[in-house]
Amino acid sequence: MRKQLIVALVYDFDGTLSPGNMQEFGFIQAIGKTPEEFWKMSDQIAKGQDASNILAYMKLMFDEARKAGIKLRRDDFRKFGEQIELFQGVREWFKLINSYGKSHGVRIEHYINSSGLAEMIEGSPIAREFKRIFACSFLYNDKGEAEWPGVAVDYTAKTQFLFKINKGILSIRDNKRVNESQLEENKRIPFPSMIYFGDGDTDVPCMKIVKMFGGNSIAVFDPRVDSKRHTARKLLRQERVNFICPADYSKDSRMYKVVCAIIDKIKAEYELQKLAERK
């Protein structure tokens, strides 16, 4: 039996913690494009060469920044990340839910699992709240400038990070330990102790895996956008998720009530298991 109960909250970023895509909060404007122009160009690259949408947008960022005379260093990405907007209550959410967990004898850990850029998320006001940010990133030359994609995370690649969280592996590069057989009781965070937060179709594989293995998945939607609400309802109807919640992370929100209730359930099952193991 695990000595301490740990509950992992795993979040997509764009559309889940932040409205829109992170590139739209500063970077796209800096290269002289509109978000519509940038994403249309990115889609054309991917479609024209039957390529990864993720690698297409990363290459486009690199090429357009070079044309605009913008050097892409880690600090530059982080400065763009400082401009990322967050949904209501997100800044206060982590303290709130950590406190709730602590008061119930549960350790809460937060993880990002995103197709966005790790470097930009690292510049956001909430970066310090995460135990690990699993996301896309660049490789850098000896001048500290981005020169090639280092990690590209698409919707299926996201699933590997759930298994890494499950086994307590924080390295993106490590593909050996994550595939090694391990007894369930030795896994650091079992799937039933995971809560996954996502906003759309690209999160479906992760939502489905967490739910299928006994955890809980939440479809988050921007209540101001009807299409987002419809997507969340579709995911619930298709049984991809356990709950749907508006993107409001404040203390009086449905999100807070749902997550606290899930934590209570995980805690109760943990205590029942301890009682069952006593002789």
ChimeraX attribute file (.defattr): number of C-alpha atoms within 10 A of each C-alpha:
attribute: neighborCount
match mode: 1-to-1
recipient: residues
	/A:1	10
	/A:2	12
	/A:3	5
	/A:4	11
	/A:5	19
	/A:6	21
	/A:7	23
	/A:8	23
	/A:9	20
	/A:10	26
	/A:11	23
	/A:12	26
	/A:13	24
	/A:14	20
	/A:15	20
	/A:16	23
	/A:17	26
	/A:18	18
	/A:19	18
	/A:20	17
	/A:21	15
	/A:22	24
	/A:23	23
	/A:24	21
	/A:25	18
	/A:26	16
	/A:27	22
	/A:28	21
	/A:29	13
	/A:30	15
	/A:31	18
	/A:32	13
	/A:33	14
	/A:34	13
	/A:35	17
	/A:36	11
	/A:37	11
	/A:38	21
	/A:39	19
	/A:40	12
	/A:41	15
	/A:42	22
	/A:43	17
	/A:44	15
	/A:45	19
	/A:46	17
	/A:47	13
	/A:48	9
	/A:49	9
	/A:50	11
	/A:51	13
	/A:52	17
	/A:53	20
	/A:54	21
	/A:55	21
	/A:56	21
	/A:57	20
	/A:58	20
	/A:59	17
	/A:60	17
	/A:61	18
	/A:62	19
	/A:63	15
	/A:64	17
	/A:65	18
	/A:66	13
	/A:67	10
	/A:68	11
	/A:69	10
	/A:70	15
	/A:71	16
	/A:72	19
	/A:73	19
	/A:74	19
	/A:75	16
	/A:76	16
	/A:77	22
	/A:78	19
	/A:79	18
	/A:80	22
	/A:81	25
	/A:82	18
	/A:83	18
	/A:84	22
	/A:85	18
	/A:86	22
	/A:87	17
	/A:88	16
	/A:89	18
	/A:90	20
	/A:91	16
	/A:92	13
	/A:93	19
	/A:94	18
	/A:95	12
	/A:96	16
	/A:97	21
	/A:98	16
	/A:99	15
	/A:100	18
	/A:101	21
	/A:102	11
	/A:103	10
	/A:104	12
	/A:105	13
	/A:106	19
	/A:107	17
	/A:108	20
	/A:109	20
	/A:110	18
	/A:111	20
	/A:112	24
	/A:113	28
	/A:114	27
	/A:115	25
	/A:116	25
	/A:117	24
	/A:118	25
	/A:119	23
	/A:120	26
	/A:121	24
	/A:122	20
	/A:123	21
	/A:124	20
	/A:125	16
	/A:126	17
	/A:127	18
	/A:128	13
	/A:129	16
	/A:130	17
	/A:131	13
	/A:132	20
	/A:133	24
	/A:134	26
	/A:135	25
	/A:136	22
	/A:137	21
	/A:138	21
	/A:139	13
	/A:140	16
	/A:141	11
	/A:142	6
	/A:143	7
	/A:144	13
	/A:145	16
	/A:146	19
	/A:147	15
	/A:148	15
	/A:149	16
	/A:150	12
	/A:151	19
	/A:152	20
	/A:153	23
	/A:154	19
	/A:155	16
	/A:156	12
	/A:157	16
	/A:158	21
	/A:159	20
	/A:160	17
	/A:161	25
	/A:162	24
	/A:163	19
	/A:164	21
	/A:165	21
	/A:166	21
	/A:167	20
	/A:168	15
	/A:169	18
	/A:170	14
	/A:171	13
	/A:172	14
	/A:173	8
	/A:174	11
	/A:175	12
	/A:176	7
	/A:177	13
	/A:178	18
	/A:179	12
	/A:180	8
	/A:181	7
	/A:182	11
	/A:183	6
	/A:184	12
	/A:185	10
	/A:186	13
	/A:187	16
	/A:188	18
	/A:189	23
	/A:190	22
	/A:191	23
	/A:192	18
	/A:193	25
	/A:194	28
	/A:195	24
	/A:196	27
	/A:197	27
	/A:198	28
	/A:199	29
	/A:200	21
	/A:201	15
	/A:202	16
	/A:203	25
	/A:204	20
	/A:205	15
	/A:206	27
	/A:207	28
	/A:208	20
	/A:209	20
	/A:210	25
	/A:211	21
	/A:212	16
	/A:213	13
	/A:214	14
	/A:215	22
	/A:216	24
	/A:217	29
	/A:218	25
	/A:219	30
	/A:220	25
	/A:221	27
	/A:222	22
	/A:223	13
	/A:224	10
	/A:225	9
	/A:226	11
	/A:227	12
	/A:228	19
	/A:229	20
	/A:230	12
	/A:231	18
	/A:232	27
	/A:233	18
	/A:234	17
	/A:235	22
	/A:236	17
	/A:237	11
	/A:238	9
	/A:239	15
	/A:240	24
	/A:241	28
	/A:242	18
	/A:243	19
	/A:244	24
	/A:245	22
	/A:246	21
	/A:247	26
	/A:248	23
	/A:249	23
	/A:250	18
	/A:251	14
	/A:252	10
	/A:253	15
	/A:254	16
	/A:255	21
	/A:256	20
	/A:257	14
	/A:258	15
	/A:259	17
	/A:260	15
	/A:261	12
	/A:262	18
	/A:263	23
	/A:264	16
	/A:265	13
	/A:266	20
	/A:267	20
	/A:268	12
	/A:269	13
	/A:270	17
	/A:271	12
	/A:272	11
	/A:273	12
	/A:274	12
	/A:275	10
	/A:276	9
	/A:277	8
	/A:278	6
	/A:279	4
